[in-house]
């Protein structure tokens, strides 16, 4: 292999590893949305990890790309329609419940005690 083709191969493998890592993390977080109890999540997470580990030995770049595309399609097909969102995160029920007051409004924290100095 020449230097350019080796660099291209390594760049493509790095991009594939990143896509697999992102797919695994998204699928793992989505598995938590489907599990009602934590002990059910642990079994599902173990099964998910086994699916990823079963294809760890594949070296052909085109095959890996096809497997990643199939995994992403499966993930999008089975993604939870109403995922859990932490209440104080964007999209959560408590997000911006107590917003910062607009500029120009002053809050007097010592109300009623300002003349007793």
N, C-alpha and C positions, 0 to 999 in steps of 0.2 A: 504494500500500500504506500502511496505517496503521502507526503505531509499534508497536502490539501484534503485528500480523501479521508485520511485518518482524522483530521480536525472536523470534517463534515460528519463522519460517523459518530464521533464523540459528542458533537453538538446535538445530533438527532437522538442519541441514546439519553442524553441529559434531559432533553425536552420530553421524551417518553417517560422517563422516571418521574418527572415533575407531574405529568398528566396522571400517571398511575397513583401517585401520592395524593393528589387533589381528589381524584375519584374515590379512593379508599376513605379519605377523611369525610367527604360529603356523604358517602353511603353509610359510614359508621354513625355519623350524627343523625342521619335520617332513620336509621334502625332504631335509635332511641325514641324517635317520634312514634314509631309503630308499637313499641313495647309498652304494655300497661304497667308491668312490674319490672323491677331491676333484674330479678333472677331470669326472666324471659329475655331481657336484653343481653345478658352475658352469653346465653346459648346462641342467640342470633349473631352476636358479634364474633363468636368463635367460628360459626359456620361461614361468615363473611370472610374472615381471615383465612380459613382453609381454602376458599375459592381463589383468593389472590395467591396464596402460597402454591397451589397446584400448578400454576402457570409461570412460576418463578424461573424455571429452567429454559424457557423459550428464548432463542437468540436471534432469530430472523426478524429483521426490522419491519418488513411489510406485514408479517404475521402479527407482530406486536401491535402495529397500528390498527389492524383489523380487530384485534381483541379489545383494544382500548375503545374503539368506536362502538363495538357491540356492548361493552360494559357501560359506556355512557348512555347508549340508547336504552338499555335495561334500567339504568338508574332513573332516567327521565320518565320512563313508562311507569315505574313503581314508586315514584316520589310521593311523599305524603301530601294530601291536598290541603291540610291545615296544620302545618308544623308548629311545634312549641317554640314560642319566642319568650325569652326572659323579659319580665314585665318592664324593667327600666331600660331595655335596649330599644333601638329604633324599631318601630312597629309594635312594641309591647304596649300593654294597657296602661302603664304608668309613665310612658315616655312623654316628657315635657308637661307633666301634670302640674308642676310648680315652675313655670317658666321664669326666667330672669325678668325683672321689671323693666319697662322701657326706659331709655335714657331721659333724664330730665326730672324724674320722680325721685325724691329723696325720702328715705325711711328714717324716722326719728326713733332710735332705739331707747332713748332715755325720756320718753314721753311722760310728762307730768313731773319730772325731776329737774327740769332745766333751770328753774328759778331757785332751787334750794342749794345753790353752790356757796 
